[in-house]
Amino acid sequence: MSDGWKKCCSQRTHGTTAGKWDTFYLAPDGKKIRSKNDLYRYCEEFKVTCDIEKFDFSVKNMRGLIFIFCFSNIYSFTSYL
């Protein structure tokens, strides 16, 4: 994976799915990528070459990381890749 990408997880705080976790990536330009389909479209649009299979959108590999306040009113943690 290229420099500048960040893997983030945030916990939902409202609604019937409160408490569940969402995983997303932040591209080097700050764009939020929520799925492999989003990633594919991003790479196509900005002519970015990357191995899409190296992006893991599961939360399982994020356990044990330090929580940080990543976005306004959302407790998140980030892995700098």
C-alpha beads as a LAMMPS data file, in Angstrom:
LAMMPS data file: protein, C-alpha beads

81 atoms
80 bonds

1 atom types
1 bond types

-500.0 500.0 xlo xhi
-500.0 500.0 ylo yhi
-500.0 500.0 zlo zhi

Masses

1 110.0

Atoms # bond

1 1 1 0.000 0.000 0.000
2 1 1 1.236 3.474 -0.819
3 1 1 2.404 5.995 1.746
4 1 1 -0.177 8.345 3.144
5 1 1 -3.072 5.875 3.420
6 1 1 -4.708 5.523 6.849
7 1 1 -7.001 2.747 8.037
8 1 1 -9.627 4.039 10.474
9 1 1 -12.388 2.478 12.529
10 1 1 -15.214 4.354 14.150
11 1 1 -17.958 3.129 16.425
12 1 1 -21.538 3.996 15.593
13 1 1 -23.182 6.016 18.351
14 1 1 -26.816 6.284 17.229
15 1 1 -29.625 4.201 15.813
16 1 1 -30.349 0.511 15.903
17 1 1 -26.755 -0.350 14.947
18 1 1 -25.146 1.746 17.716
19 1 1 -22.042 0.036 19.058
20 1 1 -21.065 -1.574 15.759
21 1 1 -17.801 -0.615 14.099
22 1 1 -17.164 0.732 10.599
23 1 1 -13.803 0.455 8.881
24 1 1 -12.670 2.842 6.168
25 1 1 -9.482 4.173 4.628
26 1 1 -8.397 7.754 4.199
27 1 1 -6.601 8.303 0.912
28 1 1 -3.537 10.574 0.859
29 1 1 -5.791 13.419 -0.362
30 1 1 -8.192 12.925 2.572
31 1 1 -10.994 11.168 0.652
32 1 1 -12.853 8.569 2.731
33 1 1 -12.956 5.108 1.110
34 1 1 -15.625 2.846 2.666
35 1 1 -15.487 -0.291 0.483
36 1 1 -13.488 -2.104 -2.169
37 1 1 -15.942 -0.743 -4.744
38 1 1 -15.217 2.817 -3.537
39 1 1 -11.502 2.014 -3.716
40 1 1 -11.793 0.702 -7.261
41 1 1 -13.688 3.831 -8.372
42 1 1 -11.142 6.071 -6.612
43 1 1 -8.226 4.344 -8.371
44 1 1 -9.979 4.637 -11.727
45 1 1 -10.883 8.304 -11.259
46 1 1 -7.483 9.467 -10.020
47 1 1 -5.378 6.995 -12.050
48 1 1 -3.931 5.473 -8.861
49 1 1 -2.278 2.072 -9.105
50 1 1 -2.655 -0.120 -6.030
51 1 1 -3.280 -3.736 -5.097
52 1 1 -6.921 -3.614 -3.995
53 1 1 -6.609 -7.035 -2.340
54 1 1 -4.171 -5.576 0.210
55 1 1 -6.935 -3.351 1.619
56 1 1 -8.786 -5.070 4.463
57 1 1 -12.097 -3.491 5.464
58 1 1 -12.604 -5.760 8.484
59 1 1 -12.277 -4.516 12.062
60 1 1 -10.567 -7.695 13.326
61 1 1 -7.015 -6.500 12.583
62 1 1 -7.538 -3.185 14.374
63 1 1 -7.965 -4.598 17.906
64 1 1 -5.405 -3.484 20.440
65 1 1 -4.693 -0.107 18.867
66 1 1 -4.937 3.106 20.824
67 1 1 -8.202 5.032 20.540
68 1 1 -7.900 8.573 19.269
69 1 1 -10.397 11.293 18.650
70 1 1 -10.144 11.188 14.859
71 1 1 -13.257 13.040 13.703
72 1 1 -15.593 15.485 15.390
73 1 1 -17.809 13.621 17.895
74 1 1 -16.719 10.153 16.716
75 1 1 -14.312 8.086 18.770
76 1 1 -12.053 6.319 16.306
77 1 1 -8.716 4.726 15.999
78 1 1 -6.342 4.837 13.096
79 1 1 -3.583 2.638 11.759
80 1 1 -1.013 4.550 9.747
81 1 1 0.008 2.346 6.841

Bonds

1 1 1 2
2 1 2 3
3 1 3 4
4 1 4 5
5 1 5 6
6 1 6 7
7 1 7 8
8 1 8 9
9 1 9 10
10 1 10 11
11 1 11 12
12 1 12 13
13 1 13 14
14 1 14 15
15 1 15 16
16 1 16 17
17 1 17 18
18 1 18 19
19 1 19 20
20 1 20 21
21 1 21 22
22 1 22 23
23 1 23 24
24 1 24 25
25 1 25 26
26 1 26 27
27 1 27 28
28 1 28 29
29 1 29 30
30 1 30 31
31 1 31 32
32 1 32 33
33 1 33 34
34 1 34 35
35 1 35 36
36 1 36 37
37 1 37 38
38 1 38 39
39 1 39 40
40 1 40 41
41 1 41 42
42 1 42 43
43 1 43 44
44 1 44 45
45 1 45 46
46 1 46 47
47 1 47 48
48 1 48 49
49 1 49 50
50 1 50 51
51 1 51 52
52 1 52 53
53 1 53 54
54 1 54 55
55 1 55 56
56 1 56 57
57 1 57 58
58 1 58 59
59 1 59 60
60 1 60 61
61 1 61 62
62 1 62 63
63 1 63 64
64 1 64 65
65 1 65 66
66 1 66 67
67 1 67 68
68 1 68 69
69 1 69 70
70 1 70 71
71 1 71 72
72 1 72 73
73 1 73 74
74 1 74 75
75 1 75 76
76 1 76 77
77 1 77 78
78 1 78 79
79 1 79 80
80 1 80 81
